Amino acid sequence: MNEILEILLSVSFWAAALRIASPLILGTLGELVCERAGVLNLGIEGIMTAGAMAGWMAVYQGADLWTGVAVAAAIGMILGFIHGVFTVPLGLSQHVTGLGLTLLATSLSYFTYRMILPDVPSPPRIEAFQPLAIPYLSDLPIIGPAIFEQTPLTYFALIAVAVVAFVLYKTPLGLAVRSVGENPAAAEAQGIDVYAVRIGAVMVGSGLMAVGGAFLTMSAFNAFFFEMVAGRGWICIALVVFASWRPGKALLGAFLFGAFDAFQVRLQQVVGGDIPYQIFLMLPYLLSILALIVMSRRAAYPKALMIPYRKGER
């Protein structure tokens, strides 16, 4: 018990929780923006993989780190545009299109990697983002080192939460996005171009997802590995439900999952080999499922989510 309490009170544990949560924050925000506009994006796993590979490859080829982030975001937006065209004006199944996009983006990422680097015995390394201490704030007890000594992409994820929340709830653009996700016919009657808003939301959301993938190769690690996204995209979809489609709760949900994951790693070290390690790997997902069950009972989803809209129809 003392060892567990020591884990929970350590600064390194909370710093690791936020670091693990960062790609989930970006991925969850991206999915939330898509779904707020009425489009389910099951392509998130592939988009995160493509962002991870594209951003890392750009830096490996000589670009600076922020250019790599921009490249990842651009690739994500292109994939989001493809998803938007198929699901919004063409009205195809959002489930099938999203799964197809995941397969396409993942396979294309691996193929591109092998085409550019056919003979490398191990993944090449880059100089990734380094932790950046915020003056004065990093000196605060406990929360200072945990929150204000992170890499720039973690700060970007936290800022993105505030920006998305502000845009969704305080601007006409956010009202338009929420309107087309709740009642697209009423939005069209007010002069809003439902197709343009939905496709734009999917592109922006997909760009955030791709940056979440780029976090893995340019901040958490310094190389690209196959299967490195490891289901984080699917976790993000669940976290959107957990968050009731609200950015603030999305941040909380991602942080809780990061805390569960960081906790299981340290718990393995305390317990040793007495319990199979698979139990610990399962722990953050099990706790996330339980939290999802509790929170989703009161979740208010966008009423037009996954419902195709055709102009002029009522």
Backbone bond lengths (Angstrom), bond angles and torsions (degrees), N, CA, C in turn:
res aa  C-N    CA-C-N  psi(-1)  N-CA   C-N-CA  omega(-1)  CA-C   N-CA-C  phi
1 M - - - 1.467 - - 1.526 110.73 -
2 N 1.325 116.57 -40.18 1.463 119.95 179.57 1.524 111.06 -63.43
3 E 1.348 115.54 -36.08 1.461 119.08 179.79 1.527 111.01 -66.10
4 I 1.348 115.91 -40.24 1.466 119.90 178.96 1.526 110.66 -64.96
5 L 1.337 115.92 -42.87 1.466 119.74 178.68 1.524 110.53 -64.01
6 E 1.314 116.40 -36.50 1.459 120.58 178.53 1.525 111.00 -64.77
7 I 1.348 116.21 -37.86 1.470 120.58 176.81 1.525 110.25 -62.31
8 L 1.332 115.66 -48.95 1.460 120.49 -175.16 1.523 112.81 -66.86
9 L 1.327 117.47 -23.50 1.457 120.63 -178.53 1.523 112.95 -96.32
10 S 1.311 117.10 -0.96 1.457 119.51 -177.63 1.523 110.98 -84.53
11 V 1.331 115.69 141.61 1.460 121.24 178.67 1.515 110.91 -65.81
12 S 1.327 117.14 -37.98 1.464 121.12 -177.89 1.521 111.85 -61.49
13 F 1.337 116.60 -33.57 1.464 120.15 178.78 1.524 111.12 -64.23
14 W 1.328 117.73 -47.43 1.460 120.69 -177.94 1.526 111.78 -71.00
15 A 1.334 116.37 -32.66 1.460 119.80 175.51 1.526 110.06 -65.45
16 A 1.340 116.33 -41.85 1.464 120.15 178.51 1.527 111.01 -66.53
17 A 1.334 116.87 -37.13 1.466 120.42 179.06 1.522 111.33 -60.38
18 L 1.332 116.77 -44.19 1.460 120.74 179.36 1.525 110.75 -68.21
19 R 1.318 116.67 -38.33 1.463 120.64 179.24 1.533 110.59 -64.38
20 I 1.310 117.39 -43.92 1.467 121.37 178.77 1.525 110.62 -66.39
21 A 1.343 115.83 -34.31 1.462 120.50 -177.21 1.520 112.96 -73.91
22 S 1.330 118.38 -23.08 1.466 121.61 -170.79 1.530 114.02 -55.47
23 P 1.350 120.25 -51.01 1.467 117.91 178.20 1.521 112.63 -65.08
24 L 1.332 116.45 -29.69 1.468 119.76 177.47 1.528 110.89 -69.61
25 I 1.324 116.84 -36.78 1.471 120.27 177.35 1.523 109.85 -59.31
26 L 1.333 116.14 -48.93 1.468 120.45 -177.83 1.528 111.01 -66.30
27 G 1.329 117.13 -43.87 1.458 119.84 179.18 1.519 112.40 -64.30
28 T 1.333 116.18 -41.27 1.472 120.31 179.82 1.517 111.03 -66.86
29 L 1.330 117.42 -41.45 1.466 120.47 176.91 1.524 110.44 -60.42
30 G 1.342 116.20 -43.82 1.464 119.76 179.64 1.513 111.97 -60.83
31 E 1.333 116.52 -46.04 1.470 120.17 178.91 1.518 110.54 -65.33
32 L 1.330 116.92 -37.21 1.466 120.98 179.82 1.525 110.95 -62.66
33 V 1.325 117.53 -42.91 1.460 120.92 179.39 1.526 110.20 -62.54
34 C 1.328 116.58 -43.19 1.472 120.08 178.42 1.524 111.07 -60.62
35 E 1.328 115.70 -48.47 1.461 119.64 -175.28 1.515 112.00 -71.74
36 R 1.312 118.13 -31.02 1.459 120.55 175.53 1.528 111.28 -61.00
37 A 1.327 115.86 -28.38 1.466 120.37 177.54 1.525 111.82 -89.41
38 G 1.339 117.46 1.01 1.459 120.86 176.09 1.519 115.32 96.64
39 V 1.348 117.75 10.80 1.466 120.31 -176.76 1.527 109.52 -120.12
40 L 1.327 116.36 119.17 1.454 121.52 173.01 1.521 108.84 -79.74
41 N 1.331 116.97 128.41 1.465 120.63 -177.66 1.523 109.87 -115.11
42 L 1.328 116.14 91.47 1.457 120.82 177.05 1.522 111.72 -83.22
43 G 1.319 116.86 6.31 1.455 120.27 174.93 1.513 112.80 -83.41
44 I 1.325 118.05 5.41 1.457 121.68 -171.98 1.521 112.91 -59.97
45 E 1.329 117.82 -39.81 1.470 119.82 -179.08 1.530 110.67 -61.71
46 G 1.326 116.64 -44.46 1.455 120.40 178.86 1.514 112.23 -69.90
47 I 1.335 116.93 -37.39 1.467 120.58 179.39 1.523 110.49 -65.20
48 M 1.328 117.63 -40.63 1.460 120.30 177.19 1.525 111.00 -64.79
49 T 1.336 116.83 -38.74 1.459 120.45 177.73 1.528 110.67 -64.47
50 A 1.329 116.45 -44.23 1.465 120.70 179.69 1.531 110.50 -64.30
51 G 1.326 117.52 -40.76 1.457 120.46 177.70 1.513 112.05 -64.32
52 A 1.347 116.07 -40.67 1.461 120.33 178.55 1.526 110.88 -61.21
53 M 1.328 116.44 -45.74 1.459 120.24 -177.39 1.526 111.47 -72.21
54 A 1.328 117.69 -45.49 1.467 121.18 -175.27 1.527 111.77 -65.71
55 G 1.333 117.16 -45.15 1.457 120.06 179.19 1.517 111.55 -62.85
56 W 1.333 115.87 -46.29 1.466 119.83 179.48 1.528 111.29 -63.48
57 M 1.336 117.20 -43.53 1.457 120.55 -177.77 1.532 110.95 -64.02
58 A 1.333 116.80 -38.60 1.458 120.14 178.41 1.526 110.81 -60.81
59 V 1.332 115.97 -44.15 1.471 119.64 178.67 1.523 110.45 -67.19
60 Y 1.321 116.90 -40.92 1.469 120.39 179.55 1.526 111.20 -62.50
61 Q 1.331 116.62 -31.10 1.461 120.59 179.76 1.528 112.51 -84.18
62 G 1.322 117.89 0.44 1.459 119.53 173.14 1.510 116.14 121.71
63 A 1.322 118.98 -5.78 1.469 120.92 179.45 1.528 110.00 -75.38
64 D 1.332 115.97 158.96 1.462 118.25 174.75 1.524 109.47 -79.19
65 L 1.322 116.33 170.59 1.468 120.89 -172.03 1.524 112.68 -63.25
66 W 1.331 117.59 -43.29 1.461 119.41 -178.34 1.524 111.40 -69.92
67 T 1.337 117.02 -30.17 1.466 118.91 172.53 1.517 110.17 -65.45
68 G 1.331 116.22 -38.43 1.461 119.97 175.22 1.517 112.29 -60.19
69 V 1.331 116.53 -40.58 1.468 120.53 176.57 1.526 110.04 -62.45
70 A 1.334 116.90 -43.12 1.471 121.30 179.62 1.529 110.93 -63.91
71 V 1.334 116.91 -39.19 1.467 120.46 177.91 1.533 109.94 -63.60
72 A 1.325 116.59 -44.43 1.470 120.22 178.22 1.524 111.03 -59.78
73 A 1.341 116.59 -45.10 1.464 120.35 179.71 1.528 110.93 -62.57
74 A 1.342 116.95 -40.47 1.466 120.49 -179.98 1.523 111.16 -64.36
75 I 1.342 116.91 -42.41 1.466 120.34 177.55 1.522 110.20 -62.40
76 G 1.326 116.31 -41.71 1.463 119.71 177.74 1.514 112.05 -62.06
77 M 1.320 117.13 -41.33 1.468 120.34 -179.72 1.529 111.53 -67.38
78 I 1.330 116.97 -35.80 1.473 119.66 176.47 1.526 110.21 -63.85
79 L 1.330 116.48 -45.20 1.464 120.02 177.80 1.528 110.51 -64.73
80 G 1.341 116.83 -37.02 1.459 119.92 176.38 1.516 111.82 -64.39
81 F 1.334 116.53 -37.47 1.464 120.27 177.52 1.530 110.51 -62.49
82 I 1.331 116.85 -42.03 1.467 120.78 177.77 1.524 110.10 -60.55
83 H 1.329 115.92 -47.38 1.462 120.05 179.32 1.527 110.92 -61.82
84 G 1.336 116.25 -42.14 1.458 120.41 -179.09 1.515 112.71 -64.25
85 V 1.314 117.50 -42.16 1.467 120.76 -179.36 1.526 110.83 -62.83
86 F 1.322 116.46 -42.58 1.463 119.61 -178.17 1.528 112.71 -70.99
87 T 1.329 117.48 -34.55 1.458 119.75 -173.08 1.522 114.27 -96.89
88 V 1.340 117.89 -23.91 1.473 119.04 -175.26 1.536 111.63 -93.83
89 P 1.328 120.46 -72.90 1.467 117.89 -179.46 1.530 113.20 -70.46
90 L 1.338 117.56 -34.18 1.468 119.65 -179.75 1.526 112.04 -83.57
91 G 1.316 117.18 -20.55 1.463 121.11 174.67 1.509 115.27 68.09
92 L 1.331 118.14 26.60 1.459 120.88 179.57 1.525 110.55 -75.64
93 S 1.322 116.02 164.55 1.462 121.52 -177.73 1.527 110.74 -57.04
94 Q 1.320 116.39 125.46 1.451 120.28 179.07 1.528 111.45 -69.38
95 H 1.332 116.87 -31.92 1.457 120.12 177.54 1.523 111.01 -65.52
96 V 1.325 115.99 -52.97 1.463 120.47 -175.89 1.520 110.98 -65.16
97 T 1.335 116.14 -43.67 1.464 119.69 179.95 1.520 111.27 -62.69
98 G 1.320 116.98 -42.16 1.456 120.41 -179.84 1.520 112.44 -64.54
99 L 1.320 116.35 -44.97 1.463 119.47 178.39 1.525 110.98 -64.28
100 G 1.333 116.32 -39.75 1.462 120.12 176.52 1.520 111.58 -62.91
101 L 1.334 116.50 -37.75 1.457 120.34 178.80 1.529 111.16 -67.37
102 T 1.325 116.43 -37.57 1.465 119.44 176.17 1.517 111.08 -61.41
103 L 1.334 116.84 -45.75 1.464 120.21 178.60 1.524 111.30 -63.59
104 L 1.332 116.53 -42.92 1.467 120.94 -179.28 1.527 111.03 -63.79
105 A 1.324 116.88 -51.71 1.464 120.77 -175.46 1.522 111.31 -65.27
106 T 1.327 116.94 -41.55 1.465 120.03 -179.91 1.524 111.09 -65.24
107 S 1.326 116.29 -49.08 1.465 120.13 -178.85 1.526 111.14 -64.30
108 L 1.324 116.55 -40.93 1.467 120.18 -179.79 1.530 110.82 -65.55
109 S 1.323 117.14 -35.96 1.468 120.79 177.86 1.524 110.61 -64.35
110 Y 1.316 116.46 -46.95 1.463 120.02 -179.94 1.530 111.09 -65.19
111 F 1.333 116.18 -40.44 1.462 120.58 179.66 1.529 110.63 -63.47
112 T 1.341 116.42 -44.97 1.468 120.49 179.63 1.519 110.87 -62.22
113 Y 1.322 116.03 -42.86 1.464 120.50 178.61 1.522 110.63 -57.79
114 R 1.330 117.11 -46.40 1.464 120.97 -178.80 1.524 112.12 -70.00
115 M 1.315 117.31 -32.04 1.466 120.04 178.42 1.529 111.41 -69.09
116 I 1.333 116.70 -40.90 1.461 120.34 -177.51 1.528 110.81 -79.71
117 L 1.335 116.63 -36.75 1.469 121.44 -178.23 1.528 109.60 -124.73
118 P 1.332 117.93 73.45 1.468 120.11 -172.84 1.528 114.54 -75.08
119 D 1.336 117.90 -25.16 1.462 119.61 -169.32 1.526 114.26 -118.88
120 V 1.329 117.83 12.45 1.467 118.46 -177.37 1.536 109.67 -74.99
121 P 1.335 118.27 130.01 1.469 120.13 -179.55 1.521 113.18 -73.34
122 S 1.342 116.60 -29.35 1.463 121.20 178.34 1.524 108.31 -142.34
123 P 1.329 118.01 155.65 1.472 120.48 -177.67 1.517 111.92 -57.94
124 P 1.337 118.48 127.25 1.466 120.80 177.56 1.528 110.94 -64.60
125 R 1.320 114.86 155.26 1.461 120.94 -177.92 1.523 110.95 -104.31
126 I 1.329 114.93 153.89 1.464 121.28 173.14 1.523 108.64 -126.40
127 E 1.310 116.17 169.80 1.463 120.94 171.69 1.521 107.92 -85.30
128 A 1.315 116.28 104.13 1.458 120.97 -175.45 1.531 111.17 -82.69
129 F 1.340 115.97 172.71 1.461 120.90 174.31 1.531 109.61 -58.66
130 Q 1.313 116.49 138.47 1.453 122.09 178.01 1.534 110.00 -105.92
131 P 1.337 117.00 153.26 1.473 119.36 177.33 1.524 111.65 -55.32
132 L 1.315 114.78 138.47 1.464 121.54 -177.69 1.527 108.45 -123.46
133 A 1.311 116.55 113.44 1.465 120.92 -179.67 1.525 110.20 -79.52
134 I 1.315 116.22 129.32 1.461 121.45 176.61 1.533 108.25 -82.96
135 P 1.319 117.45 122.24 1.481 119.44 -177.94 1.525 111.88 -54.81
136 Y 1.327 115.38 140.31 1.463 125.07 178.71 1.532 112.12 72.66
137 L 1.350 117.14 -51.40 1.465 118.88 -178.22 1.524 111.91 -65.74
138 S 1.332 116.61 -35.15 1.465 119.48 -179.88 1.525 112.09 -70.22
139 D 1.335 117.09 -12.90 1.460 120.83 179.53 1.528 112.45 -87.24
140 L 1.319 117.40 -7.21 1.462 120.20 178.72 1.528 109.95 -64.54
141 P 1.323 118.16 145.19 1.466 119.74 -179.43 1.533 111.46 -66.17
142 I 1.289 116.41 137.56 1.463 127.10 176.00 1.519 112.36 64.10
143 I 1.366 117.80 -66.46 1.462 118.74 -174.86 1.521 112.15 -70.98
144 G 1.339 116.60 -24.02 1.460 119.66 -179.64 1.517 112.25 -60.79
145 P 1.340 118.68 -60.18 1.466 119.81 178.77 1.531 112.99 -65.31
146 A 1.332 117.02 -30.23 1.463 120.04 -176.74 1.521 112.47 -72.92
147 I 1.328 117.13 -38.62 1.464 120.67 -173.78 1.520 112.20 -105.78
148 F 1.316 117.45 -37.59 1.462 120.15 -168.83 1.532 113.92 -104.87
149 E 1.334 115.75 21.87 1.459 121.13 170.80 1.528 109.12 -129.65
150 Q 1.332 116.10 46.44 1.451 122.98 -178.76 1.532 109.63 -106.06
151 T 1.333 115.57 175.85 1.465 119.88 177.14 1.535 109.83 -78.57
152 P 1.328 118.41 159.87 1.470 120.88 -178.45 1.526 113.81 -56.03
153 L 1.317 118.82 -32.50 1.468 119.68 -178.75 1.522 112.01 -70.34
154 T 1.318 117.50 -27.16 1.462 119.25 173.11 1.522 110.60 -68.05
155 Y 1.327 116.66 -42.49 1.464 119.74 175.55 1.526 110.32 -62.04
156 F 1.335 115.48 -38.47 1.470 119.82 177.88 1.529 110.55 -60.92
157 A 1.340 116.98 -41.54 1.469 120.60 179.65 1.526 111.17 -63.05
158 L 1.328 116.57 -42.37 1.463 120.07 -179.84 1.526 111.17 -66.85
159 I 1.325 116.22 -41.19 1.468 119.90 177.45 1.521 110.56 -64.80
160 A 1.342 116.46 -37.43 1.461 120.54 -179.60 1.522 111.57 -61.51
161 V 1.333 117.42 -34.89 1.469 120.32 176.96 1.523 110.18 -59.60
162 A 1.330 115.99 -47.83 1.467 120.26 -179.06 1.526 111.18 -65.26
163 V 1.328 117.07 -40.50 1.465 120.90 -178.73 1.526 110.65 -65.67
164 V 1.324 116.83 -46.53 1.468 120.25 -179.40 1.524 110.37 -62.96
165 A 1.339 116.87 -42.86 1.467 119.82 178.78 1.524 110.84 -62.22
166 F 1.318 116.78 -43.51 1.469 120.06 179.86 1.522 111.02 -63.12
167 V 1.331 116.61 -47.08 1.464 119.99 -178.05 1.523 110.88 -63.57
168 L 1.334 117.38 -42.95 1.459 120.19 -176.82 1.527 112.84 -66.43
169 Y 1.322 117.07 -37.83 1.462 119.58 -170.26 1.529 115.09 -110.60
170 K 1.341 117.53 -8.85 1.457 119.30 -174.98 1.521 114.09 -124.94
171 T 1.311 118.64 3.10 1.464 120.29 -176.63 1.527 110.92 -129.48
172 P 1.326 117.90 155.75 1.475 120.57 175.22 1.521 112.46 -60.44
173 L 1.325 117.36 -34.63 1.466 120.02 177.99 1.522 110.80 -62.11
174 G 1.336 115.96 -43.99 1.459 119.31 177.73 1.516 112.30 -63.07
175 L 1.321 116.66 -38.19 1.464 120.62 176.84 1.522 110.54 -63.06
176 A 1.333 116.31 -39.19 1.460 120.13 178.43 1.523 110.74 -64.87
177 V 1.321 116.73 -42.15 1.472 120.70 179.30 1.520 110.31 -62.09
178 R 1.315 116.52 -46.60 1.467 119.68 -179.73 1.525 111.52 -67.17
179 S 1.320 116.70 -33.63 1.468 120.42 -179.77 1.525 111.73 -65.76
180 V 1.340 116.32 -44.65 1.469 117.98 -178.65 1.515 111.01 -71.34
181 G 1.345 117.77 -18.37 1.453 120.38 175.35 1.512 113.17 -85.67
182 E 1.320 117.05 -20.08 1.461 120.95 -179.11 1.529 112.15 -100.32
183 N 1.334 116.14 -49.14 1.463 120.69 -176.58 1.524 109.10 -149.11
184 P 1.333 117.90 83.87 1.467 120.03 -175.81 1.525 113.89 -62.90
185 A 1.325 117.62 -30.51 1.464 119.98 178.83 1.524 110.61 -65.00
186 A 1.329 116.73 -43.50 1.465 120.37 177.64 1.522 110.76 -66.10
187 A 1.344 116.36 -37.42 1.467 119.99 177.93 1.524 110.43 -63.20
188 E 1.325 116.61 -42.67 1.466 119.98 179.09 1.520 111.16 -64.11
189 A 1.338 116.34 -36.00 1.462 120.10 179.07 1.531 111.44 -65.04
190 Q 1.329 116.30 -24.05 1.467 120.95 177.77 1.525 112.49 -89.36
191 G 1.334 116.83 6.95 1.454 120.96 177.35 1.518 114.93 89.92
192 I 1.323 117.41 11.12 1.470 121.15 179.57 1.519 109.21 -86.01
193 D 1.317 116.74 132.98 1.464 121.60 176.50 1.524 107.79 -81.24
194 V 1.323 116.36 101.21 1.465 121.54 -174.69 1.524 111.10 -60.72
195 Y 1.317 116.69 -43.95 1.471 120.27 -178.76 1.526 111.30 -61.12
196 A 1.332 116.13 -46.61 1.466 120.05 -177.35 1.526 111.38 -64.17
197 V 1.326 116.74 -42.74 1.463 120.29 -178.93 1.520 110.60 -66.39
198 R 1.324 116.58 -43.48 1.469 118.98 -178.99 1.528 111.45 -66.22
199 I 1.317 117.13 -46.22 1.466 119.18 179.58 1.525 110.44 -63.88
200 G 1.332 117.03 -41.36 1.457 120.20 177.75 1.517 112.17 -61.51
201 A 1.345 116.92 -41.87 1.468 120.57 178.82 1.519 111.19 -64.36
202 V 1.316 116.89 -40.43 1.466 120.27 179.24 1.528 110.26 -66.05
203 M 1.318 117.47 -38.11 1.464 120.27 178.76 1.532 111.28 -66.31
204 V 1.322 116.77 -45.72 1.465 120.26 179.33 1.528 110.11 -64.21
205 G 1.336 115.91 -45.21 1.465 119.84 178.96 1.514 111.88 -60.94
206 S 1.312 117.13 -41.57 1.466 121.15 179.69 1.522 110.99 -67.60
207 G 1.323 117.28 -34.33 1.460 120.07 175.02 1.523 111.40 -61.79
208 L 1.335 117.04 -42.14 1.465 120.49 177.12 1.526 111.06 -64.28
209 M 1.331 116.54 -40.75 1.465 119.62 177.29 1.524 111.17 -58.91
210 A 1.320 116.45 -44.69 1.464 121.01 -177.86 1.526 111.07 -64.44
211 V 1.330 117.45 -37.89 1.462 120.28 176.57 1.532 109.54 -65.90
212 G 1.336 116.41 -35.45 1.460 119.43 173.91 1.524 111.44 -59.73
213 G 1.332 116.71 -40.15 1.458 119.68 175.12 1.514 112.07 -66.38
214 A 1.339 116.33 -40.39 1.460 120.52 179.49 1.523 111.61 -63.33
215 F 1.326 117.19 -27.99 1.469 119.78 176.40 1.523 110.69 -55.81
216 L 1.314 116.63 -37.90 1.463 120.27 -176.33 1.517 111.89 -64.54
217 T 1.332 117.39 -40.72 1.460 120.55 -175.72 1.520 113.23 -91.64
218 M 1.323 118.29 -16.53 1.457 120.60 -173.66 1.525 113.56 -119.37
219 S 1.331 116.57 -0.93 1.455 119.66 -179.23 1.522 111.53 -139.30
220 A 1.343 116.73 -53.50 1.463 119.95 179.34 1.524 110.97 -72.07
221 F 1.343 116.69 -43.16 1.457 123.25 177.45 1.536 107.78 -125.09
222 N 1.304 115.98 -172.90 1.467 119.49 177.41 1.522 111.36 -133.64
223 A 1.325 116.38 26.17 1.464 121.05 179.76 1.518 108.78 -153.53
224 F 1.326 116.10 165.48 1.462 121.71 177.97 1.522 109.00 -105.88
225 F 1.329 116.24 127.37 1.456 122.22 177.71 1.529 108.96 -121.48
226 F 1.311 116.97 145.98 1.455 119.91 173.60 1.533 108.91 -63.33
227 E 1.308 115.92 143.95 1.468 123.68 178.88 1.525 113.16 63.96
228 M 1.336 118.47 20.18 1.458 119.46 -176.37 1.531 112.97 -73.34
229 V 1.318 117.76 -22.87 1.473 119.39 177.10 1.521 110.08 -67.79
230 A 1.326 116.33 -35.58 1.472 122.60 166.91 1.524 114.49 52.96
231 G 1.330 116.82 44.33 1.457 120.24 174.54 1.514 115.75 81.54
232 R 1.313 117.57 6.28 1.473 118.89 179.81 1.528 111.54 -62.85
233 G 1.328 116.99 -31.57 1.459 119.73 178.66 1.520 112.02 -61.73
234 W 1.331 116.07 -41.78 1.469 119.33 -179.83 1.526 110.24 -68.53
235 I 1.339 117.25 -35.40 1.459 120.42 175.56 1.523 110.37 -61.61
236 C 1.327 116.38 -39.38 1.472 120.25 179.79 1.524 111.45 -61.86
237 I 1.330 116.54 -39.06 1.470 119.63 178.53 1.522 110.24 -62.19
238 A 1.342 116.49 -42.17 1.465 120.12 177.39 1.522 111.27 -65.94
239 L 1.327 116.93 -36.35 1.467 120.38 -178.81 1.519 111.95 -67.49
240 V 1.328 117.93 -28.69 1.464 120.29 176.26 1.528 110.09 -62.90
241 V 1.331 116.29 -41.45 1.468 120.37 177.49 1.520 110.02 -67.09
242 F 1.347 115.47 -44.12 1.466 120.40 177.23 1.527 110.56 -54.96
243 A 1.336 116.09 -39.38 1.462 121.55 -176.44 1.521 113.57 -81.49
244 S 1.318 118.14 -1.69 1.466 121.74 -176.38 1.527 111.23 54.14
245 W 1.325 116.24 34.77 1.457 123.69 177.31 1.539 112.72 61.93
246 R 1.334 115.70 34.62 1.465 121.16 178.09 1.527 109.62 -121.31
247 P 1.334 118.95 130.52 1.468 121.79 -176.07 1.527 114.11 -58.35
248 G 1.326 117.30 -40.83 1.459 119.47 -179.13 1.514 112.52 -62.32
249 K 1.321 116.39 -44.64 1.458 120.28 177.40 1.528 111.68 -68.91
250 A 1.326 116.47 -28.85 1.462 119.86 175.64 1.528 110.39 -62.63
251 L 1.322 115.96 -41.77 1.467 120.81 176.12 1.526 110.32 -60.76
252 L 1.316 116.88 -44.75 1.464 121.33 179.37 1.525 110.80 -61.77
253 G 1.339 116.86 -46.42 1.454 120.37 -178.52 1.518 112.32 -62.49
254 A 1.324 116.71 -43.94 1.464 120.52 179.15 1.522 110.52 -64.09
255 F 1.326 117.19 -39.79 1.461 120.60 -179.97 1.530 110.98 -66.94
256 L 1.332 116.94 -38.28 1.459 120.00 177.95 1.528 110.74 -63.16
257 F 1.330 116.58 -43.46 1.461 119.37 178.38 1.532 109.81 -63.48
258 G 1.336 116.93 -42.23 1.456 119.99 177.46 1.517 111.63 -60.81
259 A 1.332 116.95 -39.07 1.459 120.95 178.59 1.531 110.76 -66.34
260 F 1.339 116.61 -42.67 1.467 119.49 177.33 1.526 111.06 -59.67
261 D 1.332 115.70 -43.31 1.454 120.58 -178.01 1.531 110.99 -66.95
262 A 1.325 116.81 -45.84 1.463 120.29 178.17 1.529 111.03 -62.68
263 F 1.326 116.37 -35.60 1.457 120.91 -178.86 1.521 111.51 -67.26
264 Q 1.349 116.50 -42.13 1.465 118.47 -177.51 1.531 111.60 -66.41
265 V 1.326 117.16 -33.77 1.468 120.10 177.78 1.524 110.10 -63.08
266 R 1.325 116.95 -45.59 1.466 120.65 -178.97 1.513 111.70 -72.98
267 L 1.331 116.98 -31.73 1.465 120.15 179.13 1.524 110.91 -67.20
268 Q 1.323 116.49 -34.80 1.471 119.86 176.24 1.520 110.70 -58.94
269 Q 1.319 117.21 -39.75 1.455 121.42 -178.91 1.521 111.51 -68.17
270 V 1.341 116.22 -32.76 1.459 120.49 -179.70 1.523 111.11 -74.89
271 V 1.344 115.88 -46.42 1.464 120.56 -175.43 1.520 111.70 -76.56
272 G 1.342 115.91 -32.42 1.457 119.75 -178.25 1.507 111.79 78.28
273 G 1.321 117.38 -141.25 1.465 121.97 -175.28 1.512 114.22 -94.96
274 D 1.330 117.19 12.46 1.468 119.50 -177.35 1.527 111.83 -70.11
275 I 1.320 117.56 -27.30 1.467 122.27 -179.33 1.523 108.01 -122.45
276 P 1.353 118.63 137.37 1.477 120.14 178.82 1.524 111.36 -55.07
277 Y 1.343 116.29 137.45 1.465 120.15 -175.61 1.520 112.27 -64.19
278 Q 1.345 117.49 -22.70 1.469 120.14 179.52 1.531 111.61 -62.64
279 I 1.332 116.31 -29.49 1.468 120.21 177.76 1.529 109.98 -62.68
280 F 1.327 115.74 -41.20 1.465 119.56 -179.49 1.526 111.31 -70.31
281 L 1.336 116.73 -38.41 1.461 119.90 178.22 1.527 111.14 -63.90
282 M 1.328 115.83 -32.01 1.459 121.01 -179.32 1.521 111.95 -76.51
283 L 1.331 117.00 -24.20 1.463 121.79 -171.00 1.527 114.41 -56.18
284 P 1.348 120.35 -50.00 1.480 118.32 -178.29 1.526 112.67 -63.65
285 Y 1.332 117.77 -33.75 1.468 120.19 179.20 1.528 110.72 -71.71
286 L 1.321 116.54 -39.09 1.466 120.12 178.42 1.521 111.08 -64.65
287 L 1.327 116.42 -45.54 1.461 119.78 178.97 1.527 111.35 -65.30
288 S 1.337 116.65 -35.15 1.467 120.35 178.01 1.526 111.30 -66.54
289 I 1.330 116.33 -39.04 1.467 120.22 177.88 1.525 110.43 -63.61
290 L 1.319 116.56 -42.97 1.466 120.01 178.82 1.527 111.17 -63.05
291 A 1.332 116.19 -43.13 1.466 119.67 177.64 1.515 111.06 -64.23
292 L 1.335 116.56 -38.02 1.461 121.02 179.28 1.523 110.90 -63.67
293 I 1.330 116.47 -41.11 1.468 120.49 179.43 1.527 110.62 -61.93
294 V 1.320 115.26 -43.65 1.472 119.86 -178.64 1.526 111.25 -65.64
295 M 1.336 116.84 -45.90 1.462 120.61 -173.47 1.528 113.10 -78.64
296 S 1.344 117.11 -32.80 1.465 119.79 -173.07 1.522 113.03 -71.96
297 R 1.326 118.01 -15.24 1.464 120.16 -179.54 1.524 111.56 -64.04
298 R 1.335 116.31 -26.95 1.465 120.66 -179.42 1.518 112.64 -110.35
299 A 1.341 116.11 12.78 1.462 119.85 -177.04 1.527 110.62 -72.51
300 A 1.329 116.08 133.89 1.464 121.96 177.48 1.529 107.85 -107.99
301 Y 1.318 115.70 99.46 1.467 119.94 -174.75 1.526 110.69 -82.54
302 P 1.336 117.92 155.55 1.472 120.25 175.34 1.531 110.64 -58.84
303 K 1.318 117.16 130.22 1.463 121.19 -171.64 1.524 113.41 -65.50
304 A 1.332 117.95 -27.93 1.466 120.01 -178.25 1.527 112.41 -99.02
305 L 1.339 117.26 13.55 1.459 120.69 -179.67 1.523 110.76 -61.67
306 M 1.326 115.72 127.42 1.473 124.74 177.52 1.537 113.35 72.75
307 I 1.323 117.10 7.33 1.468 120.13 179.71 1.527 108.69 -101.28
308 P 1.332 118.67 113.72 1.478 120.33 179.60 1.531 110.56 -61.96
309 Y 1.327 115.63 147.35 1.463 120.37 178.98 1.519 109.31 -125.08
310 R 1.313 114.89 134.35 1.465 120.96 177.15 1.512 108.95 -118.32
311 K 1.307 115.38 130.59 1.454 120.24 -174.83 1.528 111.67 -58.15
312 G 1.316 113.54 137.60 1.456 119.17 177.78 1.498 114.31 90.55
313 E 1.368 117.18 -14.90 1.461 119.33 -179.25 1.524 109.76 -85.72
314 R 1.313 115.33 148.48 1.466 121.31 177.73 1.530 110.47 -124.01
